[in-house]
Amino acid sequence: MKKYQLGEFEEIVILTIGVLFKDAYGVAIKKEIENRLSRKVSMGAMHTALVRLEDKGYIRSYDGEATNERAGRPKKYFQITALGKKAMEYTRDTRNSLWQAIPELALGMKRGGERYE
């Protein structure tokens, strides 16, 4: 079942949209991911993920004010939809459930990330 399917990069993008909230537009999302994760992001990959998330109904886009720095073109902003919030919650809960199901000895760690000696 593909209920609320989010790819790894899609998850990063939608979480970053949440972090940026009202300031979530393409370049800002890209910079935030690169800064937080020390990971290079191409605009092509970013655009593809944004289109996929919008096609799934997880985000919606809207145009902001036109700016001189963009030759009069408006920035395209993104916001998480109610369906997107459900997808995020489902993904978080699924990951947490899997982490909780791993026996502590399997990773050589105690709950909370401390290593066994």
C-alpha positions as CSV (number, residue, x, y, z in Angstrom):
1,M,0.0,0.0,0.0
2,K,1.4,3.4,-0.9
3,K,-0.4,5.4,1.7
4,Y,1.3,8.8,2.1
5,Q,4.4,7.7,0.2
6,L,7.3,10.1,0.6
7,G,10.7,9.5,-0.8
8,E,13.8,10.4,1.3
9,F,14.5,13.7,-0.6
10,E,10.8,14.6,-0.7
11,E,10.6,14.2,3.0
12,I,13.6,16.5,3.5
13,V,12.0,19.1,1.2
14,I,8.6,19.0,2.8
15,L,10.2,19.2,6.3
16,T,12.2,22.2,5.1
17,I,9.1,23.9,3.8
18,G,7.7,23.5,7.3
19,V,10.9,24.9,8.8
20,L,10.8,28.0,6.5
21,F,7.0,28.3,6.8
22,K,6.1,31.6,5.1
23,D,9.6,32.1,3.6
24,A,9.5,28.7,1.7
25,Y,10.5,29.4,-1.9
26,G,12.8,27.4,-4.2
27,V,16.2,29.1,-3.5
28,A,15.5,29.4,0.3
29,I,14.5,25.7,0.5
30,K,17.7,24.7,-1.4
31,K,19.9,26.9,0.9
32,E,18.3,25.7,4.1
33,I,18.8,22.0,3.1
34,E,22.4,22.7,2.1
35,N,23.1,24.5,5.4
36,R,21.3,22.1,7.7
37,L,22.4,18.9,6.1
38,S,25.8,19.9,4.5
39,R,24.4,18.4,1.4
40,K,24.6,19.9,-2.1
41,V,21.2,20.2,-3.9
42,S,20.8,20.9,-7.6
43,M,17.9,23.2,-8.6
44,G,16.8,20.4,-11.0
45,A,16.4,17.9,-8.1
46,M,14.7,20.6,-6.0
47,H,12.2,21.4,-8.8
48,T,11.5,17.7,-9.5
49,A,10.7,17.1,-5.8
50,L,8.5,20.2,-5.5
51,V,6.5,19.1,-8.6
52,R,6.1,15.6,-7.2
53,L,5.0,16.9,-3.8
54,E,2.5,19.2,-5.5
55,D,1.2,16.5,-7.8
56,K,0.6,14.3,-4.8
57,G,-1.3,17.1,-3.1
58,Y,1.1,17.4,-0.2
59,I,2.1,21.0,-1.0
60,R,0.6,23.9,-2.9
61,S,2.4,26.8,-4.5
62,Y,1.4,30.5,-4.8
63,D,3.1,33.6,-6.3
64,G,4.5,36.2,-4.0
65,E,5.1,39.9,-4.9
66,A,7.0,40.7,-8.0
67,T,10.6,41.9,-7.2
68,N,13.1,44.0,-9.1
69,E,15.9,41.4,-8.3
70,R,13.9,38.9,-10.4
71,A,13.1,41.3,-13.3
72,G,9.6,41.8,-12.1
73,R,8.8,38.1,-11.8
74,P,7.2,36.9,-8.5
75,K,8.8,34.3,-6.2
76,K,6.9,31.0,-6.1
77,Y,6.2,30.1,-2.5
78,F,5.2,26.7,-1.1
79,Q,3.0,25.7,1.8
80,I,2.1,22.3,3.2
81,T,-1.5,21.1,2.7
82,A,-3.6,19.2,5.2
83,L,-2.9,16.0,3.2
84,G,0.9,16.8,3.3
85,K,0.7,17.1,7.1
86,K,-0.9,13.7,7.3
87,A,1.8,12.3,5.1
88,M,4.5,13.8,7.3
89,E,2.9,12.4,10.5
90,Y,2.5,9.0,8.8
91,T,6.2,9.0,7.8
92,R,7.4,10.1,11.2
93,D,5.2,7.5,13.0
94,T,6.4,4.8,10.7
95,R,10.0,5.7,11.2
96,N,9.6,5.9,15.0
97,S,7.8,2.5,15.0
98,L,10.6,0.9,13.1
99,W,13.3,2.5,15.4
100,Q,11.4,1.3,18.5
101,A,11.1,-2.3,17.1
102,I,14.9,-2.7,16.7
103,P,16.3,-4.6,19.7
104,E,18.7,-2.5,21.6
105,L,21.5,-5.0,21.2
106,A,21.1,-5.1,17.4
107,L,22.7,-1.6,17.2
108,G,24.9,-1.9,20.2
109,M,23.1,1.1,21.7
110,K,20.8,1.9,24.5
111,R,17.6,3.8,23.8
112,G,18.5,7.5,23.5
113,G,21.7,6.8,21.4
114,E,24.2,5.9,24.1
115,R,26.6,3.1,23.2
116,Y,26.9,-0.1,25.2
117,E,30.4,-0.6,26.6
